[in-house]
């Protein structure tokens, strides 16, 4: 089977969306933490908790490996770096 190379932004977005959904399913409301701004007010920026970030990273790696090994789908930067 011939390899398929996707645009970097589409490739990363697809994997990130799936990894994010998996993370939220695993951690629910404990997925995110809210930072305080310099005035001590709750910031509008949300970030993953440390555990959720670790889970997201593992999920991302797992999904990317499955795409590569099972479907032969790769990031086009892989193709560019080969040349």
N, CA, C and O of each residue as an XYZ file, in Angstrom:
332
protein
N       0.839     -1.174      0.000
C       0.000      0.000      0.000
C       0.888      1.242      0.000
O       1.860      1.312      0.751
N       0.560      2.208     -0.828
C       1.326      3.453     -0.907
C       1.033      4.323      0.309
O      -0.098      4.375      0.792
N       2.052      4.994      0.789
C       1.871      5.911      1.905
C       1.101      7.147      1.478
O       1.166      7.563      0.322
N       0.380      7.723      2.407
C      -0.383      8.945      2.185
C       0.226     10.020      3.076
O       0.427      9.805      4.271
N       0.521     11.185      2.484
C       1.104     12.285      3.240
C       0.109     13.436      3.286
O      -0.297     13.967      2.253
N      -0.276     13.812      4.503
C      -1.234     14.893      4.696
C      -0.514     16.184      5.062
O       0.586     16.181      5.615
N      -1.177     17.283      4.733
C      -0.692     18.593      5.141
C      -0.483     18.611      6.655
O      -1.310     18.091      7.404
N       0.619     19.209      7.104
C       0.985     19.225      8.517
C      -0.151     19.707      9.411
O      -0.448     19.072     10.422
N      -0.787     20.811      9.059
C      -1.829     21.364      9.939
C      -3.037     20.438     10.032
O      -3.612     20.294     11.111
N      -3.427     19.823      8.953
C      -4.564     18.891      8.976
C      -4.223     17.641      9.777
O      -5.044     17.142     10.548
N      -3.031     17.152      9.592
C      -2.556     15.955     10.285
C      -2.554     16.173     11.795
O      -3.103     15.368     12.547
N      -1.937     17.263     12.230
C      -1.848     17.573     13.660
C      -3.225     17.868     14.243
O      -3.537     17.430     15.350
N      -4.047     18.607     13.506
C      -5.391     18.928     13.985
C      -6.223     17.665     14.195
O      -6.908     17.535     15.210
N      -6.167     16.742     13.250
C      -6.925     15.499     13.359
C      -6.517     14.712     14.595
O      -7.365     14.298     15.386
N      -5.214     14.507     14.757
C      -4.735     13.729     15.897
C      -5.032     14.447     17.209
O      -5.437     13.816     18.185
N      -4.833     15.764     17.236
C      -5.092     16.537     18.455
C      -6.558     16.500     18.862
O      -6.872     16.388     20.047
N      -7.446     16.593     17.895
C      -8.880     16.529     18.200
C      -9.251     15.191     18.833
O      -9.962     15.145     19.837
N      -8.768     14.111     18.241
C      -9.060     12.781     18.801
C      -8.432     12.606     20.179
O      -9.080     12.105     21.098
N      -7.185     13.012     20.323
C      -6.512     12.887     21.622
C      -7.220     13.746     22.672
O      -7.350     13.335     23.825
N      -7.673     14.930     22.278
C      -8.417     15.793     23.194
C      -9.731     15.178     23.633
O     -10.089     15.248     24.809
N     -10.450     14.576     22.701
C     -11.707     13.903     23.036
C     -11.459     12.724     23.972
O     -12.194     12.529     24.941
N     -10.430     11.944     23.682
C     -10.101     10.805     24.545
C      -9.743     11.283     25.955
O     -10.127     10.661     26.946
N      -9.009     12.384     26.033
C      -8.603     12.934     27.325
C      -9.814     13.399     28.114
O      -9.925     13.121     29.308
N     -10.724     14.109     27.452
C     -11.926     14.582     28.152
C     -12.791     13.408     28.602
O     -13.359     13.442     29.693
N     -12.897     12.382     27.780
C     -13.667     11.202     28.180
C     -13.051     10.520     29.402
O     -13.770      9.985     30.246
N     -11.736     10.540     29.493
C     -11.051      9.891     30.614
C     -11.100     10.732     31.892
O     -11.195     10.182     32.989
N     -11.035     12.067     31.759
C     -10.898     12.927     32.938
C     -12.110     13.797     33.232
O     -12.206     14.362     34.322
N     -13.026     13.919     32.300
C     -14.226     14.716     32.531
C     -13.897     16.134     32.967
O     -13.054     16.794     32.362
N     -14.562     16.602     34.017
C     -14.367     17.968     34.497
C     -12.979     18.191     35.093
O     -12.569     19.335     35.292
N     -12.261     17.124     35.375
C     -10.904     17.254     35.899
C      -9.851     17.353     34.790
O      -8.654     17.241     35.055
N     -10.296     17.559     33.563
C      -9.382     17.662     32.428
C      -8.616     18.983     32.452
O      -7.433     19.021     32.116
N      -9.279     20.054     32.845
C      -8.709     21.388     32.719
C      -8.481     22.056     34.065
O      -9.128     21.739     35.064
N      -7.531     23.000     34.057
C      -7.358     23.887     35.203
C      -7.347     25.314     34.654
O      -7.038     25.549     33.485
N      -7.686     26.231     35.508
C      -7.772     27.625     35.097
C      -6.675     28.414     35.798
O      -6.515     28.329     37.015
N      -5.944     29.159     35.040
C      -4.850     29.965     35.569
C      -5.376     31.326     36.011
O      -6.405     31.793     35.524
N      -4.674     31.942     36.921
C      -4.985     33.308     37.346
C      -4.109     34.266     36.542
O      -2.959     33.960     36.230
N      -4.674     35.437     36.210
C      -3.868     36.437     35.526
C      -3.084     37.258     36.550
O      -3.130     36.972     37.746
N      -2.370     38.269     36.083
C      -1.525     39.054     36.985
C      -2.311     39.813     38.048
O      -1.740     40.218     39.061
N      -3.611     40.014     37.836
C      -4.459     40.690     38.820
C      -5.109     39.707     39.790
O      -5.885     40.110     40.656
N      -4.800     38.435     39.648
C      -5.388     37.421     40.516
C      -6.771     36.964     40.075
O      -7.429     36.185     40.764
N      -7.201     37.455     38.926
C      -8.499     37.060     38.371
C      -8.338     35.779     37.567
O      -7.274     35.504     37.014
N      -9.416     35.001     37.513
C      -9.354     33.779     36.714
C      -9.212     34.132     35.243
O     -10.012     34.891     34.697
N      -8.207     33.586     34.617
C      -7.921     33.849     33.211
C      -8.926     33.107     32.331
O      -9.529     32.118     32.748
N      -9.089     33.597     31.130
C      -9.951     32.923     30.157
C      -9.241     31.733     29.526
O      -9.860     30.948     28.808
N      -7.953     31.598     29.791
C      -7.158     30.518     29.226
C      -7.304     29.266     30.078
O      -7.133     29.307     31.296
N      -7.621     28.162     29.428
C      -7.682     26.878     30.126
C      -6.538     26.009     29.630
O      -6.179     26.027     28.452
N      -5.982     25.257     30.552
C      -4.922     24.326     30.192
C      -5.228     22.980     30.828
O      -5.992     22.887     31.788
N      -4.620     21.946     30.278
C      -4.801     20.617     30.841
C      -4.153     20.538     32.219
O      -3.131     21.176     32.471
N      -4.754     19.750     33.108
C      -4.079     19.426     34.361
C      -2.849     18.585     33.998
O      -2.743     18.100     32.871
N      -1.939     18.415     34.928
C      -0.727     17.657     34.636
C      -1.042     16.222     34.202
O      -0.466     15.717     33.239
N      -1.964     15.573     34.922
C      -2.328     14.196     34.568
C      -3.004     14.139     33.200
O      -2.717     13.253     32.395
N      -3.903     15.089     32.944
C      -4.594     15.111     31.658
C      -3.617     15.394     30.520
O      -3.767     14.842     29.430
N      -2.623     16.243     30.757
C      -1.618     16.527     29.725
C      -0.816     15.280     29.395
O      -0.547     14.997     28.227
N      -0.436     14.540     30.423
C       0.286     13.284     30.196
C      -0.564     12.302     29.391
O      -0.065     11.634     28.486
N      -1.849     12.223     29.730
C      -2.770     11.337     29.026
C      -2.916     11.782     27.569
O      -2.884     10.953     26.660
N      -3.076     13.097     27.348
C      -3.188     13.637     25.997
C      -1.951     13.264     25.182
O      -2.068     12.793     24.051
N      -0.764     13.476     25.758
C       0.479     13.176     25.041
C       0.566     11.702     24.661
O       0.951     11.366     23.541
N       0.210     10.829     25.592
C       0.224      9.386     25.304
C      -0.796      9.032     24.232
O      -0.519      8.226     23.344
N      -1.979      9.638     24.317
C      -3.025      9.387     23.326
C      -2.597      9.863     21.947
O      -2.812      9.178     20.947
N      -1.992     11.037     21.904
C      -1.511     11.585     20.637
C      -0.508     10.616     19.998
O      -0.614     10.290     18.815
N       0.455     10.167     20.787
C       1.459      9.228     20.278
C       0.820      7.933     19.789
O       1.198      7.400     18.746
N      -0.140      7.436     20.542
C      -0.818      6.190     20.169
C      -1.559      6.357     18.838
O      -1.434      5.518     17.945
N      -2.328      7.438     18.710
C      -3.105      7.677     17.489
C      -2.164      7.845     16.294
O      -2.404      7.286     15.224
N      -1.104      8.611     16.482
C      -0.166      8.834     15.391
C       0.484      7.523     14.941
O       0.633      7.280     13.743
N       0.859      6.703     15.881
C       1.457      5.403     15.552
C       0.476      4.515     14.803
O       0.854      3.856     13.835
N      -0.776      4.491     15.238
C      -1.793      3.686     14.554
C      -2.007      4.190     13.135
O      -2.101      3.386     12.208
N      -2.087      5.511     12.944
C      -2.246      6.067     11.595
C      -1.083      5.647     10.701
O      -1.280      5.234      9.558
N       0.124      5.757     11.236
C       1.315      5.415     10.458
C       1.357      3.937     10.120
O       1.508      3.567      8.956
N       1.226      3.098     11.124
C       1.438      1.663     10.936
C       0.261      0.957     10.259
O       0.460      0.035      9.468
N      -0.949      1.385     10.566
C      -2.122      0.685     10.048
C      -2.582      1.221      8.694
O      -2.900      0.446      7.791
N      -2.616      2.548      8.553
C      -3.151      3.150      7.336
C      -2.086      3.732      6.418
O      -2.385      4.098      5.281
N      -0.852      3.823      6.892
C       0.200      4.420      6.073
C      -0.002      5.907      5.863
O       0.371      6.451      4.823
N      -0.594      6.568      6.856
C      -0.836      8.008      6.772
C       0.233      8.713      7.593
O       0.463      8.385      8.757
N       0.885      9.694      6.960
C       1.991     10.413      7.587
C       1.823     11.918      7.410
O       1.047     12.392      6.580
N       2.571     12.638      8.213
C       2.669     14.088      8.132
C       3.551     14.439      6.937
O       4.571     13.783      6.723
N       3.190     15.449      6.156
C       4.002     15.753      4.977
C       5.393     16.267      5.328
O       6.270     16.293      4.465
N       5.613     16.674      6.572
C       6.983     17.061      6.954
C       7.896     15.823      6.979
O       9.109     15.938      6.801
N       7.307     14.652      7.199
C       8.090     13.415      7.115
C       8.611     13.219      5.688
O       9.752     12.802      5.490
N       7.776     13.521      4.708
C       8.156     13.381      3.308
C       9.224     14.416      2.948
O      10.192     14.101      2.256
N       9.044     15.638      3.414
C       9.992     16.711      3.121
C      11.351     16.389      3.739
O      12.391     16.608      3.117
N      11.333     15.866      4.970
C      12.592     15.547      5.665
C      13.338     14.373      5.033
O      14.552     14.251      5.196
N      12.616     13.505      4.309
C      13.267     12.363      3.642
C      14.086     12.813      2.447
O      15.073     12.176      2.079
N      13.668     13.919      1.844
C      14.318     14.396      0.616
C      15.469     15.303      0.891
O      16.113     15.783     -0.042
